[in-house]
Amino acid sequence: MAPKIEPQPGIMDIALYQGGQSALPGQGDVLKLSSNENHYGFSDKAREAFQKSARTLNRYPGTDHGALRTAIGEIHGIDPDRVICGVGSDEVLQFVAQAYAGPGTEVIHTQHGFAMYPILARAVGATPVAVPEVDRTVDVDAILRACTAKTRIVFLTNPGNPTGTMLPEEEVARLAEGLPPRAILVIDSAYVEFAEGRDGGIALVEARENVVMTRTFSKLYGLGGLRIGWGYGPQTIIDVLNRIRQPFNLSDTQLVTAEAALRDRDFAERCVHENAKWRAWMAGRLNEIGVDCDPSFTNFVLARFENEDEALACDAHLKSQRIIVRHVANYGLPHCLRITVGDESACRRVVHAIAQFKGARVKEAVE
Ligand SMILES: *Cc1c(COP(=O)(O)O)cnc(C)c1O
């Protein structure tokens, strides 16, 4: 018989993930504000650990990530036995999908949620279900209404990407409480370090049996290129996820660099502080020149234009000024540009370019 090679159902429905543009043809000196990377780079201590790890590349890494999990436990005041580390938080999200969803089940994400969620659902043959948001904010009641007996996972990005908005703790707790018995709430807290005073879901994980939180070294810690993330959940769920984790999923280089980055609190705190200052400045100036944005709890702001044409025209103007931001039409926000908060000079440069586009003047004062 002639072979008939076919992938599993769902896989051909996946549209390839689109990353932020990082270069403009034929132009150097580009300001990249399209991928929410850390504008200050990363910790010098992380750099030292990375370089030192080059001496032992012939050795396999440990399989239990013990030192990194211990550091995570210390810094966050949580139980390291209930932490799992992955190749970016993306891999931890993938473990959850693989272990708990499959053909005949449903995976809920929200209208403007992270593009990876429907990809992960389809990859395991599950059906992704998109739930509308209200004014770019997650609607807990709408999610609860969308739940069925087939629901296995609800992915919540909090704070949201690309919206930058954030649900209060009581709302997240109400969501967890209202889920059907077989559903897990996955709180993707990739940006929560920028929302000062919030725990990303730690208390909720500890109070319940159906909540998993994911975190990343890609945003605040500036290690997106190295790919390290982690999850925190009930022991039963973490034990399940560890069964499908490849034993050597993280290299020693990844593990020691992440640990050094996490322990350098000075660098992290400085980045949080600068981000808050320039995020407020940028949002304030944009509002003054007639570009609306919601208060952001992240390291980016979502700039709203009159319509898609104006957003595209502004995007083109920014590109002509060698500035790359993210048009987020594929997140259901065609009239919006997502702009990473950079350092002072980056923020000034992008705001001035948008003001130029709007024909408006920017007030110089920093609040
Ligand atoms: C950037 C981001 C992540 C982090 O992904 P990594 O795989 O850890 O780099 C996760 N979720 C959201 C919503 C993000 O924007």
The ligand as a Gaussian input file, in Angstrom:
#p B3LYP/6-31G(d) Opt

LIG

0 1
 C        6.661000      36.861000      26.773000
 C        5.520000      36.074000      27.278000
 C        5.729000      34.846000      27.876000
 C        7.099000      34.340000      28.125000
 O        7.438000      33.338000      27.307000
 P        8.850000      32.612000      27.499000
 O        8.607000      31.329000      26.827000
 O        9.085000      32.462000      28.963000
 O        9.877000      33.472000      26.845000
 C        4.642000      34.115000      28.325000
 N        3.396000      34.615000      28.212000
 C        3.160000      35.821000      27.674000
 C        1.778000      36.338000      27.618000
 C        4.215000      36.577000      27.173000
 O        3.985000      37.761000      26.613000

